[in-house]
Amino acid sequence: MAMAALRREGRRLVPLVSSPRPINAIQSTLAPAEEQVGLGVRSISTQIVRNRMKSVKNIQKITKAMKMVAASKLRAIQVRAENSRGLWQPFTALLGDTPSVSVKKNVIVTISSDKGLCGGINSTSVKISRALHKINSGPDAECKYVVLGEKAKAQLIRDSKKHIELTMTELQKNFLNYTQVSVIADDILKNVEYDALRIVFNKFQSVVSFLPTTATVLSPEVVERESEAGGKIGSLDSYEIEGGETKSEVLQNLSEFQFSCVMFNGVLENACSEQGARMSAMDSSSRNAGDMLDRLTLTYNRTRQASITTELTEIISGASALEG
Amino acid sequence: MFRQVANRLLTRSTTTYSAATIRRPYSTEVATDAAAGDSDFVESWKKVVPNIDPPKTPIQYMKPRPPTPSTLPSKLTVNFVLPYASELSQTEVDMVIVPATTGQMGILPGHVPTIAELKPGLLSVHEGNDVKKYFISSGFAFVHSNSYADILAVEAVPLDQIDPAQVQKGLSEFTQKLSSASTELDKAEAQIGVDVHSALNSALTG
């Protein structure tokens, strides 16, 4: 009956545990331990349960520590991300937002994290990138990827290897600052031909909510084309251009500056979302470890008491056999 | 169980971040404006991938700008932003003077819509009798028809925080580098250094 109860509870545990692999591994090897009880091996099964309890407790400690670390990193980077939010707003106010623009050369810049254990944000970014790729590739339009971050690279390299132009990893090794991001942006602009750049990242709304977002930056030629065609950027012609030799030179600088600003904000927001997602993943993982520890404690006590009872009944039946 | 987790995290976030930042408003400006976003985009998204929600786009996170008023507004609304902070956000001022590449440009309410590229130089914000001066590295300035001015710069320093001795030293260093530069790249870098330092110099003195 103990076995059946545990198996039932084990099955209930499975949907709650999302990312941490070690806990699943422990749970699946628990069933064989129970079977060994049936074979009449008494003290060894309490030993096995005790080992399980020790490792689950260690996991709980580790995940709690990881959550604290993520919380402190989040505090630091959230301030910077919120300060950088003013940077892309003037561009959207000037040029509008045109995610539905159809151009020949699309480049999707996917921003993701390098480390794992951060919930589902990287998979979400990759899903959105793949969907954008599907929408924007057609008979006369091509679509390429530029991947920032190890996790998205691992996922995209599996099926879209030939579409990936450029990958960059280990962005957060040095403190994220505007200079670094503008160098990266410069790299991308030099090496990739584009008409429209679509940046995919997770925007940090709150500690428990991250919204996948895509920001579109157009090349200067497309901006001119769209402003002539009217529509959202239609009023661009009414603006006087000061500085530079020609209008196209200023528009070129504008487009490059816009790309680096939007990328800077995107990288910071994604880093924030990563820490927030890691915090909630580690929090649910330590909670699950606590639940599992409770269940294991019950099993342990039950097994221990059952073995004591068995010994007692043996002694008593032995004694009564001797007497009568 | 997840509701508890969410509640716990939310209460922690409100207490921890209550003393946080000036820029709090932006994190609550989400998903209220232009809520449907770009409808063409949403349409084409739903056709190809109906199962996944379409991603949000930047315009949904922005407060919409007011339209062009019919009468001349009395004040200029300035947003002066840097990558690390928004120095001035929706601040009403009388006049702003920006260092455009074609020279110092004054912006008053009712200025013609302009896109101006900026060079390193002095930015001054005039509010009544109050003048705030910053030295900015290059950037862009947009003036819109509704008397909104957006000034974007990569770096900005209030003038009183600049050390004149360092400026002189830097200027002489870069002039020397320029004269001894061999490759095009070195020459360009040294030229930029000279330009910035001489602009700093003239900003401090002028």
Interface residues (C-beta under 8 A of the other chain):
Chain A: L16 A71 R75 Q78 V79 R80 E82 N83 S84 R85 G86 L87 W88 Q89 P90 T92 A93 L94 G96 D97 T98 P99 S100 K127 I128 A131 K134 I135 N177 Y178 V200 K203 F204 Q205 S206 V207 V208 L211 P212 T213 T214 A215 T216 S235 S238 Y239 E240 I241 E242 G243 G244 V250 N253 L254 F257 C261 V262 F264 M279 S280 D283 S284 R287
Chain B: M1 F2 V5 A6 L9 L10 R12 S13 T16 Y17 A20 T21 R23 R24 Y26 S27 V30 A31 G37 D38 D40 F41 S44 W45 V48 V49 I52 P55 K56 T57 P58 I59 Y61 M62 R65 N79 V81 L82 P83 Y84 A85 S86 S89 A100 T101 T102 M105 V112 P113 T114 I115 A116 E117 L118 K119 G139 F140 F142 H144 S145 Y148 D150 L152 V154
